[in-house]
Amino acid sequence: MPIRATKRGGERGPLSGSHDVLICGASFAGLAVARELSGSGADVLVVDRYEIGERQTSACGIPTEWLRATGLMAAERQRFDSLLIHTPHGSRRYALPWSFSTFDYRELCALLWEQCDARFETAKVNGRAAPADGDGSIAVETDRGVLCAPLVVDALGWRRVLASGDGYQPPDAPLSRGLEVHPHGSAADLEIWIDRRYVPAGYGWSFPARDELRIGVGSFDPRFHVRETTELLAEDLSRDRVRYQGNWIPHELRAATEGGVFFAGDSAGHCLPLTAEGIRTAIYFGVALGRELRAVHEGRQDRERAAANYASFHDSHEWKFRWMLRAQRLVPRIPPRLLGPMIRLMGAKRFVGWSFEHYLRIAPPPRSADHENGSHHQQGDADHPPGAERDLVEAEQA
Ligand SMILES: Cc1cc2nc3c(=O)[nH]c(=O)nc-3n(C[C@H](O)[C@H](O)[C@H](O)COP(=O)(O)OP(=O)(O)OC[C@H]3O[C@@H](n4cnc5c(N)ncnc54)[C@H](O)[C@@H]3O)c2cc1C
């Protein structure tokens, strides 16, 4: 069981007041925005229903270079130079042109938070509240009271709590589902299974993290329940089925701004289709957003300009996400008997190098120098922008 650090009931007094920036959600996207605002002098409040780092939201796999360039290497648990792909017709090891790392969620969040100078409160965000006045301030209702700010960020994940509520719900919305178990133990390889025994459209994984494994199954089809096959994969690997972690995973972009609110990470659909990699993109877009908000606070632009810039940055990535979605739709249509030979063909060194480099460039790592200079909030460019639930467990039981 995760350690519960969040204060309950009487320990949580009422909250109210106005801030320069209100960031809802203290995971990858929210903390990345807060970090970009550090040193700006802005009064930034970050809220989350849990304490920072308390509730792991993923298998925590990321390109190593992203950890390095953002000064987060201390959270690394294990590094992989190759990826082992299994199909029912054989296995193939891909030598990766760049390494991939797993990290400790709690530690990574703590490191990000160390680089922020914001305030934090635990509070559950319920939605927009009626604004108290007409000064452009946005009011947000939480279980501890109403909070206001002219600049509000929704980094709350796929539910996009601060949007208008357009009935975006699984299983009809473009969401994948992912569930994993976290048994103690160790292993050497980063492994993927493309095997209809586990999931008709999607993949299974085992991400070792030094003294723990993250073994799970992701389905692109939200109607396919992954609990049974996650347990089957763990059983096939002779690992314990313990410490479940799962959620819905968006696989389509959504508007970057709405009603004056800014969205980053899963709330904006920033998770990549096909691979369901959403950590580096949450940080990438979070940093880009943080820069825009910083410019507003420093009087260099107004909120509308920031919204237009951020939306245009977000939109400029749309075609890359569309290509990934096409691939996501194609893979399940490949006849199983062709999968093995295709995986072997695609294992050619030049092809792996080419495809992985392109894949990394969808959200390239920031230049390390940005962080080493201690200036993770410097201006970037289009290619190097950022300096840098339990829900599914319940759904599976339903
Ligand atoms: C099983 C699984 C494994 C995955 N593995 C990987 C992986 O290895 N690598 C990778 O790159 N991606 C992975 N992903 C995808 C990745 O987890 C997400 O894309 C990423 O976490 C998005 O970051 P975020 O900050 O937008 O949202 P989240 O990390 O989901 O954080 C949202 C935050 O908002 C808080 N919150 C939510 N609702 C409320 C509310 N109403 N009030 C207050 N607080 C609230 C939550 O407590 C949380 O802290 C995985 C996803 C799943 C489901």
The ligand as an SDF file (V2000), in Angstrom:
LIG
                    3D

 53 58  0  0  0  0  0  0  0  0999 V2000
    0.0180    2.2680  -15.7300 C   0  0  0  0  0  0  0  0  0  0  0  0
    0.6670    3.4640  -16.3800 C   0  0  0  0  0  0  0  0  0  0  0  0
    2.0420    3.4570  -16.6360 C   0  0  0  0  0  0  0  0  0  0  0  0
    2.6370    4.5510  -17.2790 C   0  0  0  0  0  0  0  0  0  0  0  0
    3.9870    4.5140  -17.4840 N   0  0  0  0  0  0  0  0  0  0  0  0
    4.5990    5.5750  -18.0730 C   0  0  0  0  0  0  0  0  0  0  0  0
    6.0080    5.5750  -18.2560 C   0  0  0  0  0  0  0  0  0  0  0  0
    6.7180    4.6460  -17.8390 O   0  0  0  0  0  0  0  0  0  0  0  0
    6.5720    6.6440  -18.8640 N   0  0  0  0  0  0  0  0  0  0  0  0
    5.8210    7.6950  -19.2950 C   0  0  0  0  0  0  0  0  0  0  0  0
    6.3980    8.6380  -19.8540 O   0  0  0  0  0  0  0  0  0  0  0  0
    4.4780    7.7390  -19.1170 N   0  0  0  0  0  0  0  0  0  0  0  0
    3.8540    6.7130  -18.5120 C   0  0  0  0  0  0  0  0  0  0  0  0
    2.5040    6.7520  -18.2990 N   0  0  0  0  0  0  0  0  0  0  0  0
    1.7590    7.9860  -18.6710 C   0  0  0  0  0  0  0  0  0  0  0  0
    2.0290    9.0470  -17.5980 C   0  0  0  0  0  0  0  0  0  0  0  0
    1.7580    8.5070  -16.3190 O   0  0  0  0  0  0  0  0  0  0  0  0
    1.1670   10.3020  -17.7480 C   0  0  0  0  0  0  0  0  0  0  0  0
    1.1440   10.7190  -19.0930 O   0  0  0  0  0  0  0  0  0  0  0  0
    1.7550   11.4140  -16.8490 C   0  0  0  0  0  0  0  0  0  0  0  0
    1.6820   11.0050  -15.4920 O   0  0  0  0  0  0  0  0  0  0  0  0
    1.0350   12.7370  -17.0530 C   0  0  0  0  0  0  0  0  0  0  0  0
    1.5190   13.6630  -16.1150 O   0  0  0  0  0  0  0  0  0  0  0  0
    0.5610   14.7930  -15.5230 P   0  0  0  0  0  0  0  0  0  0  0  0
    1.3840   15.6110  -14.6090 O   0  0  0  0  0  0  0  0  0  0  0  0
   -0.1690   15.4700  -16.6300 O   0  0  0  0  0  0  0  0  0  0  0  0
   -0.5980   14.0000  -14.7440 O   0  0  0  0  0  0  0  0  0  0  0  0
   -0.5180   13.0100  -13.5140 P   0  0  0  0  0  0  0  0  0  0  0  0
    0.8540   12.4690  -13.3490 O   0  0  0  0  0  0  0  0  0  0  0  0
   -1.6510   12.0500  -13.6900 O   0  0  0  0  0  0  0  0  0  0  0  0
   -0.8270   13.9350  -12.2620 O   0  0  0  0  0  0  0  0  0  0  0  0
   -2.0790   14.5260  -12.0080 C   0  0  0  0  0  0  0  0  0  0  0  0
   -2.0200   15.0800  -10.5950 C   0  0  0  0  0  0  0  0  0  0  0  0
   -3.2560   15.7170  -10.3220 O   0  0  0  0  0  0  0  0  0  0  0  0
   -3.7420   15.2800   -9.0600 C   0  0  0  0  0  0  0  0  0  0  0  0
   -5.2060   15.3450   -9.1340 N   0  0  0  0  0  0  0  0  0  0  0  0
   -6.0300   14.7000   -9.9960 C   0  0  0  0  0  0  0  0  0  0  0  0
   -7.3060   15.0660   -9.7880 N   0  0  0  0  0  0  0  0  0  0  0  0
   -7.2820   15.9690   -8.7680 C   0  0  0  0  0  0  0  0  0  0  0  0
   -8.2800   16.7330   -8.1140 C   0  0  0  0  0  0  0  0  0  0  0  0
   -9.5770   16.6640   -8.4520 N   0  0  0  0  0  0  0  0  0  0  0  0
   -7.8950   17.5870   -7.1280 N   0  0  0  0  0  0  0  0  0  0  0  0
   -6.5940   17.7020   -6.7710 C   0  0  0  0  0  0  0  0  0  0  0  0
   -5.6210   16.9990   -7.3430 N   0  0  0  0  0  0  0  0  0  0  0  0
   -5.9540   16.1380   -8.3410 C   0  0  0  0  0  0  0  0  0  0  0  0
   -3.2090   13.8700   -8.8840 C   0  0  0  0  0  0  0  0  0  0  0  0
   -3.1290   13.5260   -7.5160 O   0  0  0  0  0  0  0  0  0  0  0  0
   -1.8220   13.9940   -9.5280 C   0  0  0  0  0  0  0  0  0  0  0  0
   -0.8510   14.4020   -8.6210 O   0  0  0  0  0  0  0  0  0  0  0  0
    1.8660    5.6730  -17.6560 C   0  0  0  0  0  0  0  0  0  0  0  0
    0.4900    5.6970  -17.3780 C   0  0  0  0  0  0  0  0  0  0  0  0
   -0.1000    4.6110  -16.7330 C   0  0  0  0  0  0  0  0  0  0  0  0
   -1.5600    4.6560  -16.4170 C   0  0  0  0  0  0  0  0  0  0  0  0
  1  2  1  0
  2  3  1  0
  2 52  2  0
  3  4  2  0
  4  5  1  0
  4 50  1  0
  5  6  2  0
  6  7  1  0
  6 13  1  0
  7  8  2  0
  7  9  1  0
  9 10  1  0
 10 11  2  0
 10 12  1  0
 12 13  2  0
 13 14  1  0
 14 15  1  0
 14 50  1  0
 15 16  1  0
 16 17  1  0
 16 18  1  0
 18 19  1  0
 18 20  1  0
 20 21  1  0
 20 22  1  0
 22 23  1  0
 23 24  1  0
 24 25  2  0
 24 26  1  0
 24 27  1  0
 27 28  1  0
 28 29  2  0
 28 30  1  0
 28 31  1  0
 31 32  1  0
 32 33  1  0
 33 34  1  0
 33 48  1  0
 34 35  1  0
 35 36  1  0
 35 46  1  0
 36 37  1  0
 36 45  1  0
 37 38  2  0
 38 39  1  0
 39 40  1  0
 39 45  2  0
 40 41  1  0
 40 42  2  0
 42 43  1  0
 43 44  2  0
 44 45  1  0
 46 47  1  0
 46 48  1  0
 48 49  1  0
 50 51  2  0
 51 52  1  0
 52 53  1  0
M  END
$$$$
